Every structure is written in C-alpha cells, then in structure tokens.
C-alpha cells in the first residue's frame, strides 16, 4: 500500500493537472478572441481618422465656430473614465491602469480640484469602491466584446455631465493595444475636444467645403459622433489588450503547472523507490530470520 506521503503527492499532481486543463483552455479561448479583437481595432481606425480629418478641416475653415463640447473653461471638477475588465486572470492588465488612475486622482485632489469617477468594468468598480471613492456611474459587461451601442451609452453620460457643468474636463484611463506582446497603459484627454492637428505630411491647408447647413450645425452633429467613436476606439483597444494579457498570463500559468507536475512526479518516484527499497529490505530480513530459525 502506498505510504501517506506518496498518496499526498499524487493528490497534488491530480489537482495541478486539473488546474492546468483550465488554464490551457482559458489560454486557447483568449488566443481565439485576440484575432477578432485585433481585427475590430484595425477596422475602426479608418473611420476615426476620417472623422478627425473632417473635424480638423471644418474647425479650421469655420472661423472659430463654437460648440459646448469645445468650451475650454476653468477647471473646478475633473471627470475620470477608467476602463478595466470585468474578469481577472489577466496578469497586470488591470493593476497598471488602476495605479495610473489613482495616482492622477490623488494629484488632482491635492491640487484642490474635485474629481468625479466613471468606471468601465467590475475590477475598477471594486477597486475604487473599496478605497472609498464615490463612483458616479459604472458600466459593466462591456469590455469582453464592446459594441458601438455601449460606446454611445457611455458617451451620452459623459457629454451630459460636461454640458451641464458637472465636470469641466474628462480624461480617459485605458490601455493601448500595440501588439499581442505589447499593451501600454495610457491617459487620453476626451473633453473639451481639441480639434486634431494635421500631421506633418498632411499640413497642406484645410480642404475647402461648401456648408449646407452652416458649419456650426455640422460641428454640432459631428462632435458627439467624434466622442462616441473615440470611446469606441478606447473600448476596442482595451478589449484586445485584455485578451492578449489573459493569454500571456494563462500561458505562464500552464507552463508553471507543467513544471510543478514534473517536480512532483520526480518526488513521487523517489518516494515510491524508497518505499520499494524498504519493502525489499523487510522481505530479505524476514527471509534471513526464517533461515536462521
């Protein structure tokens, strides 16, 4: 019969192997979702770039048209939109964003500026609630596969708060998807909208437009769409970054589990060999005792 030590090692091996099956499955699921998320990020970029180009040209040719989303007023209250995931097991993905956001919020409070917090994802909601922050609005169940309707709902809340004067600026804390191996936590200014500047190879002057209706009306329709598209881009980048980070974390967990199984198997073999040696010694000793008797 196997000794107690050997039984314990074998139980640990079975437990680690069960965990390894879960982490490997999660790694494969995340890997399959990265491709789709990356494709969505790439597909959304032309729309955002064209929107920036149109807003840049209209703003430059409209002679200083005004809009509430363009108002650059004294900042008494800052809004912070923090984008994290709803689920964990994604390595340092959430912690990087949360540390950056909290550091900036602490800086605003020390400067005497009020802060209003809007969060996307359960991880940000739990983090800031535990630390005593007042969360004005939480958007859950969004980050896995974000849709444009989700971005529009978030944008409407943010724009209403800004238009009503509850916040005087809004910045977004999110993760930029660079590649499957590189994701960067970053801060992006959302409101007030600053008309995008032309790149070096595009600085050839604004494109001439014939306005129908007026430039103010056109800006009034474009700027809310621009905010929605910007938030949608943030959500897509965050989703792709989350899946990439989870894939790396689960791959590392699977490799660690495989190494632990090898170590435990070696210990089990050594324990079994020691047990067999003990049994042989007992048999030989018993045989010698019988022979002498």
N, C-alpha and C positions, 0 to 999 in steps of 0.2 A: 504494500500500500504506500502511496506517495506520502512523503512527510508533510507536515503543516507548512513549512517554508516553501516547498515545491508547489503545493496547492495554491498558496497565496500568489506566487509569481505567475502561475498560469492564469489565475483570475485577472491579474493586472494586464497580462498580454491580451486576453479576450476583451477587456474594457478598452484598452488603447486601440485595438483593431476596430472595434465598433465606432469609436470616435474618429478614426482615420477614414472610415467609409463616409461619415457625414461630411468631414472637411473636404474630401475629394469630390463628393457630389456638389458641394457648395462652390468649389473651385470651378468645376465644369459649367455650372449654371452661370456663374459670374462671367466666365470666358465667353459663353454664347451671347450674353447680353451686352458685352463691351462692343462687339461688332455693330449691333443695331444702334446702340447709343452713339457711337462714333459717326455712323452714317447720318444720324439725325443732326448731330452738331455740324457736320460738313454741309448738309442740305440747307440748314437755316442761315448760314453765313452770307450767301449772295443777297438774300432779302434784306438782312440787316445792313450790309454795305450799301445797297442801293438806297435804302431809307436814309442813311447818313448823308449820302451824296445829294439827294433831293432836298433834305432839310438844310444842308450847308448852302446850296445854291439859292434856295428860296429866302433864307435868312439874309444872305449877302445882298440879294437884289431887291429886297422888300423895303429897304430904307429904315431899318430898325423897328419892324413890326413887333407889337407887344403881345404877350400871352401869359396867363397866370403861371404856367409851368416854366416860364423863362425868368420870372421875377427873382432877382438876386437881392434879398432883403437881409437886414441884420439878423444874426442867428441867436435866438434865445433858447430854442429847443431843437435838438438834433434827433432824427429818426435813424434807427439802425435795423436793417433787414439781414438776418443771419440765416444762411442756407446750410443745413446739415442733412443727415439721413434719418429715416425712421427706424432703421435697424442698425445694430452694431456689427461686430466681427469684420471691421473694415480697416484694421490697423490704426494708423494715426490720422486717418482722414478727418474725423470729427474733431479730435482734440486740437489739431492745428488751427482750424477755423475758430473754435471756441476760445482758445487762448488769445488769438489775434483780436477777436471781437471784444472780449472782456478787457483786454489791455487798453483798447481805444475808448471803451465806455468809461473806464476809470479815469483816463486822461481828460475826457470831456467833463466829468463831474468835478474833478479837481480844478478845472478852468472856470467853474461856476455855470456850466451850461446844463440845462435839463436834458434828459435822454428818454426817448420812447422806443421800446424794443418790439420788433415784429420778427417772428421766427418761422422758419420752414423746417419741418422735421421734428420728430419726438425727442431726438437727442438734444437739440438746442432748447426745446421746451423744458425738459427735465433739468438740464444744466442751470439755466437761468432761474428757474423756479426754486431750485434747491438753494441758490445763492441769494435769494430774496429780491430779485428783480421783478418789477411789475411788467408783465407781458401784455401788451395791448391787443395783439392778435396772433394766433398760431394757426398755421396751415399744415395739416397732417395728411399722410397718404399721397404725397405729391412726387417725391423725389425718385421713386423707382422708375416709373415711365411717365414723365411730365407731359401734359398736353397744353396746347395753346389756351384752352379754356382755364386751366389752372393759372397760367401767367396773367391772363386777363383779370381773373378774380383778385389776385394779389395786387396787380397794378391799380385796379379801381380803388382798393382800400388805401393804398399809399397815396395816390393822386388826390383822393378826397381829403385825407388828413392834411396834405400840403395846401390844397386850395382853401381849406377852412382855417388855415393858420395854426393848426395844432403842432405842426413841425415846420421848421424853416429850412431844413436841408435833410436829405436822405442819402445814406451811403449803404452799400451792399457788401456783405462779407460772404464770399463764396470761393469756389475752387475752380481754377482754370485747367481744363484738360489739354495737356500738351501732347502726350503720347501715352501708350499703355504703361510705360515705366515712370513717367514724369507727370505729376499734378502739382500745381502751385496754388497755395492759399493766397488770396488777394483781396484788396479793398477797392471798390469801384464807386465813384460818385454817380448818383442817379438823378437827384433833384437838388437845386434847379438844373434844368437842361442847359448845357453849354453847347452851342452849335459846333458840330465837329469841324476841325480844321483840315484843310486839304493836305494830303501827303506831298512829299517833295516832287514826285513825278506827276502830280495832278494839279499843281499850282499854276494853272493856265487861265485863271479867272473863272467866274461863275458862268454857268450855262444860261443862256437867255431863255426866259419863259414868258409866254403870254398867259396872264392870270384870268381865269374865269371860274369861280368868282374871285374876290380880292385875295391878296397874299395873306392877310390876317385870317380869313376864313380857312384858307388852305392849311396854314400852320395850325389852326385850331383843330383840324381833323388829323393832321399828320403827327403832331406831337404826342397825343395819347397813344397812337399806334406805335410810335417810336419807343415809348416807355414799355408798352406791352412786349414788343419784340426784344427789347434789351433784357427784360426779366425772363422771357422765354429762353434767350440765349444763356443766361446765368443758370437756369434750371437744367438745361441740356448739358452744359459743361459739368455741373455738379453731379448729374446722374452718371455720366460717363466716368467721371473721376471716382465716384463711389464704387462702381462695378470693378474698375481697374484696381483700386485699393483693396477691395474684398478678395479679388482673385489672388493678388500677391500674398495677402495675409493667410488665406486658406492654403495656398501652395506651401508657404513656410510651415504652417501647422501640420500639413500632411507629411512633409519631409521630416519634421521633428518627431512625429508619431512613428514613422518608419524606422528612424534611428533608435527610438526608445524600444521598439519591438525587437530590434536586433540585440540591443544590450540585455533586455530581459530574457530573450531566448538563450543567450550565452550564459546568463546566470542560472537559468533553469537547467541547461545541460550540465553545468558544473555541479549543481545541487543533485541532479539525478546520478551523475557519475560518483559523487561522494556517497550517495545512498547505496548504489550498487556495490561500491568497494566495501562499505560497512557490512552489507549483507553477505558478501563473499567471505569476508574475514570471520563473520559469525559462523557461517557454514563450515569453513575449514577448521575453526576452533572446536566446533561441536564434533566434527568427524575425528579429530585428533583425540578428543576426550573419550569418545566411544572406543577408539582403537586401544588406548592405554587401559581403559577399563576391562 
